[in-house]
């Protein structure tokens, strides 16, 4: 999955859901999220992946899962943390 840096969002229509991949790197102000109309995409029908979520400040809902890529000894390590009950359920299914 490539980063949508220049288009800001890529939509992947999967069998029963829409996956939105957002890259907010170019946002200078959280209001740009509202002006772009992206906030409407954050509902229970969609899965949203967000790069640079801090650019939207408090306008985003609490993330179910937080994924952090950490550079480590010439490679990357993935750290996943659950922040909601739904996230805990998803993480439990990934881990087992």
N, CA, C and O atoms as a DFTB+ gen file, in Angstrom:
384 C
 N C O
     1  1       0.851      -1.157       0.000
     2  2       0.000       0.000       0.000
     3  2       0.907       1.233       0.000
     4  3       1.701       1.426       0.921
     5  1       0.787       2.043      -1.012
     6  2       1.635       3.224      -1.095
     7  2       1.031       4.381      -0.309
     8  3      -0.177       4.436      -0.078
     9  1       1.888       5.291       0.090
    10  2       1.430       6.468       0.821
    11  2       0.765       7.442      -0.138
    12  3       1.297       7.702      -1.217
    13  1      -0.391       7.987       0.237
    14  2      -1.109       8.908      -0.648
    15  2      -0.678      10.361      -0.476
    16  3      -1.528      11.251      -0.511
    17  1       0.603      10.628      -0.292
    18  2       1.100      11.963       0.034
    19  2       0.568      13.035      -0.907
    20  3       0.163      14.102      -0.446
    21  1       0.556      12.787      -2.190
    22  2       0.154      13.831      -3.132
    23  2      -1.352      13.919      -3.333
    24  3      -1.865      14.977      -3.697
    25  1      -2.060      12.830      -3.102
    26  2      -3.514      12.864      -3.267
    27  2      -4.235      13.044      -1.941
    28  3      -5.448      13.252      -1.926
    29  1      -3.520      12.968      -0.832
    30  2      -4.021      13.084       0.536
    31  2      -4.793      11.859       1.010
    32  3      -4.724      11.503       2.186
    33  1      -5.530      11.206       0.103
    34  2      -6.281      10.014       0.517
    35  2      -6.370       9.041      -0.647
    36  3      -6.543       9.439      -1.799
    37  1      -6.250       7.758      -0.325
    38  2      -6.471       6.685      -1.294
    39  2      -7.613       5.834      -0.762
    40  3      -7.639       5.489       0.419
    41  1      -8.542       5.502      -1.619
    42  2      -9.674       4.656      -1.251
    43  2      -9.466       3.273      -1.840
    44  3      -9.191       3.121      -3.030
    45  1      -9.604       2.259      -0.978
    46  2      -9.548       0.863      -1.414
    47  2     -10.905       0.252      -1.094
    48  3     -11.276       0.122       0.072
    49  1     -11.639      -0.120      -2.128
    50  2     -12.940      -0.730      -1.933
    51  2     -12.745      -2.232      -1.795
    52  3     -12.425      -2.927      -2.759
    53  1     -12.943      -2.710      -0.588
    54  2     -12.805      -4.131      -0.307
    55  2     -14.178      -4.775      -0.350
    56  3     -15.170      -4.085      -0.587
    57  1     -14.260      -6.055      -0.130
    58  2     -15.514      -6.771      -0.326
    59  2     -16.707      -6.159       0.418
    60  3     -17.754      -5.934      -0.189
    61  1     -16.567      -5.886       1.716
    62  2     -17.714      -5.362       2.464
    63  2     -17.429      -4.040       3.157
    64  3     -18.247      -3.563       3.943
    65  1     -16.289      -3.449       2.877
    66  2     -15.980      -2.183       3.534
    67  2     -15.087      -1.335       2.652
    68  3     -14.495      -1.812       1.684
    69  1     -15.007      -0.074       3.012
    70  2     -14.102       0.849       2.343
    71  2     -12.938       1.120       3.282
    72  3     -13.135       1.387       4.468
    73  1     -11.734       1.051       2.751
    74  2     -10.545       1.365       3.520
    75  2      -9.980       2.674       2.981
    76  3      -9.605       2.762       1.812
    77  1      -9.923       3.673       3.825
    78  2      -9.371       4.970       3.461
    79  2      -7.984       5.092       4.066
    80  3      -7.804       4.860       5.261
    81  1      -7.006       5.454       3.251
    82  2      -5.636       5.664       3.713
    83  2      -5.323       7.150       3.538
    84  3      -5.160       7.642       2.421
    85  1      -5.245       7.840       4.652
    86  2      -5.009       9.284       4.659
    87  2      -3.548       9.588       4.961
    88  3      -2.922       8.907       5.772
    89  1      -3.015      10.597       4.317
    90  2      -1.691      11.129       4.653
    91  2      -1.873      12.622       4.893
    92  3      -2.073      13.391       3.952
    93  1      -1.802      13.024       6.152
    94  2      -2.066      14.423       6.523
    95  2      -0.786      15.251       6.614
    96  3      -0.808      16.354       7.162
    97  1       0.317      14.744       6.093
    98  2       1.601      15.421       6.209
    99  2       1.552      16.855       5.691
   100  3       2.145      17.750       6.295
   101  1       0.862      17.082       4.594
   102  2       0.841      18.428       3.992
   103  2      -0.112      19.392       4.687
   104  3      -0.125      20.579       4.363
   105  1      -0.906      18.910       5.629
   106  2      -1.813      19.804       6.356
   107  2      -0.994      20.727       7.253
   108  3      -0.098      20.278       7.967
   109  1      -1.304      21.996       7.211
   110  2      -0.640      22.967       8.077
   111  2      -1.508      23.292       9.281
   112  3      -1.010      23.739      10.314
   113  1      -2.810      23.065       9.142
   114  2      -3.765      23.465      10.167
   115  2      -4.856      22.401      10.236
   116  3      -5.250      21.841       9.213
   117  1      -5.337      22.129      11.432
   118  2      -6.355      21.087      11.591
   119  2      -7.650      21.418      10.850
   120  3      -8.407      20.514      10.500
   121  1      -7.906      22.677      10.613
   122  2      -9.129      23.070       9.885
   123  2      -9.157      22.525       8.468
   124  3     -10.227      22.382       7.876
   125  1      -7.985      22.220       7.920
   126  2      -7.935      21.680       6.563
   127  2      -8.663      20.337       6.471
   128  3      -9.205      19.994       5.420
   129  1      -8.674      19.586       7.562
   130  2      -9.413      18.325       7.588
   131  2     -10.901      18.575       7.372
   132  3     -11.559      17.862       6.615
   133  1     -11.417      19.589       8.041
   134  2     -12.830      19.943       7.887
   135  2     -13.115      20.470       6.489
   136  3     -14.103      20.090       5.860
   137  1     -12.243      21.348       6.010
   138  2     -12.441      21.950       4.689
   139  2     -12.392      20.908       3.576
   140  3     -13.081      21.047       2.566
   141  1     -11.588      19.869       3.754
   142  2     -11.478      18.820       2.739
   143  2     -12.659      17.856       2.787
   144  3     -12.852      17.071       1.859
   145  1     -13.452      17.908       3.862
   146  2     -14.607      17.027       3.990
   147  2     -14.264      15.625       4.442
   148  3     -15.116      14.737       4.402
   149  1     -13.024      15.408       4.875
   150  2     -12.593      14.073       5.269
   151  2     -13.258      13.584       6.545
   152  3     -13.385      12.377       6.750
   153  1     -13.673      14.477       7.382
   154  2     -14.232      14.056       8.669
   155  2     -15.468      13.177       8.483
   156  3     -15.776      12.351       9.342
   157  1     -16.171      13.348       7.373
   158  2     -17.361      12.543       7.088
   159  2     -17.025      11.069       6.866
   160  3     -17.895      10.209       7.002
   161  1     -15.774      10.773       6.527
   162  2     -15.370       9.392       6.247
   163  2     -15.127       8.583       7.512
   164  3     -14.990       7.362       7.443
   165  1     -15.071       9.234       8.655
   166  2     -14.783       8.546       9.908
   167  2     -16.083       8.102      10.564
   168  3     -16.632       8.788      11.426
   169  1     -16.560       6.940      10.136
   170  2     -17.767       6.371      10.728
   171  2     -17.614       4.855      10.791
   172  3     -16.597       4.316      10.354
   173  1     -18.591       4.183      11.320
   174  2     -18.483       2.742      11.566
   175  2     -18.504       1.898      10.290
   176  3     -18.268       0.692      10.351
   177  1     -18.779       2.503       9.153
   178  2     -18.813       1.744       7.898
   179  2     -17.445       1.658       7.232
   180  3     -17.255       0.870       6.305
   181  1     -16.495       2.460       7.698
   182  2     -15.206       2.564       7.031
   183  2     -14.058       2.246       7.981
   184  3     -14.167       2.405       9.196
   185  1     -12.955       1.792       7.392
   186  2     -11.699       1.648       8.120
   187  2     -10.799       2.766       7.625
   188  3     -10.607       2.927       6.419
   189  1     -10.247       3.539       8.551
   190  2      -9.400       4.672       8.183
   191  2      -8.006       4.499       8.755
   192  3      -7.836       4.340       9.964
   193  1      -7.010       4.530       7.883
   194  2      -5.608       4.509       8.271
   195  2      -5.081       5.928       8.089
   196  3      -5.300       6.540       7.043
   197  1      -4.394       6.451       9.088
   198  2      -3.987       7.854       9.034
   199  2      -2.501       7.996       9.325
   200  3      -2.024       7.600      10.389
   201  1      -1.780       8.561       8.374
   202  2      -0.402       8.946       8.604
   203  2      -0.399      10.405       9.059
   204  3      -1.166      11.216       8.539
   205  1       0.437      10.737      10.001
   206  2       0.546      12.084      10.552
   207  2      -0.757      12.561      11.197
   208  3      -1.213      13.666      10.902
   209  1      -1.364      11.756      12.066
   210  2      -2.636      12.162      12.687
   211  2      -2.522      13.409      13.557
   212  3      -3.514      14.106      13.767
   213  1      -1.323      13.701      14.065
   214  2      -1.153      14.897      14.902
   215  2      -1.440      16.181      14.129
   216  3      -1.682      17.221      14.742
   217  1      -1.418      16.131      12.810
   218  2      -1.726      17.315      11.999
   219  2      -3.206      17.688      12.072
   220  3      -3.576      18.818      11.750
   221  1      -4.048      16.754      12.489
   222  2      -5.485      17.018      12.613
   223  2      -5.869      17.326      14.053
   224  3      -7.032      17.614      14.334
   225  1      -4.923      17.269      14.952
   226  2      -5.106      17.563      16.375
   227  2      -6.314      16.843      16.944
   228  3      -6.408      15.621      16.829
   229  1      -7.229      17.559      17.549
   230  2      -8.358      16.928      18.238
   231  2      -9.589      16.728      17.357
   232  3     -10.668      16.457      17.883
   233  1      -9.466      16.851      16.054
   234  2     -10.615      16.693      15.171
   235  2     -10.886      15.242      14.792
   236  3     -11.937      14.935      14.229
   237  1      -9.955      14.354      15.093
   238  2     -10.136      12.945      14.778
   239  2     -10.733      12.210      15.969
   240  3     -10.488      12.584      17.116
   241  1     -11.510      11.172      15.707
   242  2     -11.977      10.340      16.821
   243  2     -10.790       9.584      17.426
   244  3      -9.730       9.495      16.806
   245  1     -10.963       9.053      18.609
   246  2      -9.917       8.252      19.231
   247  2      -9.652       7.039      18.349
   248  3     -10.581       6.353      17.921
   249  1      -8.385       6.785      18.085
   250  2      -8.019       5.652      17.241
   251  2      -8.270       4.345      17.976
   252  3      -7.946       4.222      19.158
   253  1      -8.839       3.378      17.290
   254  2      -9.007       2.056      17.882
   255  2      -7.643       1.408      18.083
   256  3      -7.364       0.826      19.132
   257  1      -6.801       1.519      17.065
   258  2      -5.439       0.978      17.129
   259  2      -4.449       2.055      16.716
   260  3      -4.710       2.837      15.801
   261  1      -3.332       2.086      17.387
   262  2      -2.235       2.968      17.032
   263  2      -1.073       2.096      16.578
   264  3      -0.666       1.176      17.289
   265  1      -0.542       2.383      15.397
   266  2       0.561       1.598      14.844
   267  2       1.759       2.524      14.688
   268  3       1.666       3.574      14.053
   269  1       2.868       2.130      15.265
   270  2       4.078       2.934      15.218
   271  2       5.190       2.103      14.600
   272  3       5.457       0.987      15.044
   273  1       5.846       2.649      13.569
   274  2       7.005       1.993      12.964
   275  2       8.246       2.616      13.577
   276  3       8.416       3.835      13.536
   277  1       9.115       1.789      14.145
   278  2      10.300       2.271      14.836
   279  2      11.535       1.726      14.128
   280  3      11.664       0.518      13.926
   281  1      12.456       2.641      13.749
   282  2      13.727       2.215      13.163
   283  2      14.541       1.527      14.243
   284  3      14.700       2.056      15.343
   285  1      15.059       0.335      13.927
   286  2      15.784      -0.421      14.924
   287  2      16.825      -1.315      14.259
   288  3      16.474      -2.222      13.504
   289  1      18.070      -1.069      14.530
   290  2      19.180      -1.918      14.044
   291  2      19.070      -2.262      12.564
   292  3      19.094      -3.432      12.183
   293  1      18.950      -1.249      11.754
   294  2      18.914      -1.467      10.320
   295  2      17.589      -1.959       9.775
   296  3      17.492      -2.253       8.583
   297  1      16.579      -2.058      10.599
   298  2      15.260      -2.495      10.145
   299  2      14.175      -1.703      10.841
   300  3      14.433      -0.641      11.409
   301  1      12.991      -2.209      10.797
   302  2      11.859      -1.556      11.456
   303  2      11.134      -2.549      12.344
   304  3      11.033      -3.736      12.036
   305  1      10.640      -2.036      13.440
   306  2       9.809      -2.825      14.346
   307  2       8.442      -2.148      14.382
   308  3       8.347      -0.921      14.377
   309  1       7.400      -2.948      14.417
   310  2       6.038      -2.426      14.475
   311  2       5.537      -2.552      15.904
   312  3       5.645      -3.610      16.525
   313  1       4.989      -1.458      16.416
   314  2       4.361      -1.474      17.734
   315  2       2.898      -1.107      17.554
   316  3       2.567      -0.064      16.989
   317  1       2.031      -1.978      18.041
   318  2       0.589      -1.764      17.926
   319  2       0.015      -1.654      19.333
   320  3       0.282      -2.493      20.194
   321  1      -0.778      -0.605      19.554
   322  2      -1.413      -0.404      20.858
   323  2      -2.910      -0.187      20.650
   324  3      -3.326       0.538      19.746
   325  1      -3.704      -0.821      21.495
   326  2      -5.157      -0.662      21.456
   327  2      -5.542       0.513      22.351
   328  3      -5.024       0.657      23.458
   329  1      -6.454       1.347      21.864
   330  2      -6.877       2.518      22.622
   331  2      -8.368       2.525      22.932
   332  3      -8.851       3.399      23.653
   333  1      -9.104       1.547      22.385
   334  2     -10.539       1.427      22.648
   335  2     -10.858      -0.056      22.842
   336  3     -10.009      -0.915      22.601
   337  1     -12.065      -0.346      23.271
   338  2     -12.482      -1.744      23.422
   339  2     -12.465      -2.457      22.074
   340  3     -12.020      -3.601      21.983
   341  1     -12.944      -1.792      21.036
   342  2     -12.911      -2.385      19.700
   343  2     -11.474      -2.676      19.297
   344  3     -11.185      -3.728      18.728
   345  1     -10.572      -1.741      19.594
   346  2      -9.160      -1.951      19.297
   347  2      -8.583      -3.128      20.054
   348  3      -7.789      -3.891      19.504
   349  1      -8.974      -3.286      21.317
   350  2      -8.501      -4.429      22.116
   351  2      -8.967      -5.746      21.502
   352  3      -8.205      -6.711      21.446
   353  1     -10.209      -5.788      21.045
   354  2     -10.733      -6.998      20.405
   355  2      -9.984      -7.304      19.108
   356  3      -9.643      -8.456      18.841
   357  1      -9.730      -6.274      18.308
   358  2      -8.983      -6.465      17.063
   359  2      -7.566      -6.940      17.335
   360  3      -7.078      -7.857      16.675
   361  1      -6.900      -6.316      18.312
   362  2      -5.532      -6.684      18.637
   363  2      -5.452      -8.117      19.156
   364  3      -4.506      -8.838      18.841
   365  1      -6.424      -8.527      19.938
   366  2      -6.443      -9.894      20.447
   367  2      -6.539     -10.896      19.306
   368  3      -5.967     -11.982      19.389
   369  1      -7.247     -10.549      18.254
   370  2      -7.360     -11.455      17.097
   371  2      -6.072     -11.487      16.277
   372  3      -5.745     -12.506      15.669
   373  1      -5.352     -10.384      16.262
   374  2      -4.091     -10.323      15.520
   375  2      -3.028     -11.139      16.236
   376  3      -2.276     -11.877      15.599
   377  1      -2.959     -11.012      17.542
   378  2      -1.906     -11.622      18.337
   379  2      -2.059     -13.131      18.434
   380  3      -1.058     -13.847      18.440
   381  1      -3.286     -13.632      18.510
   382  2      -3.471     -15.077      18.697
   383  2      -3.438     -15.850      17.425
   384  3      -3.581     -17.072      17.442
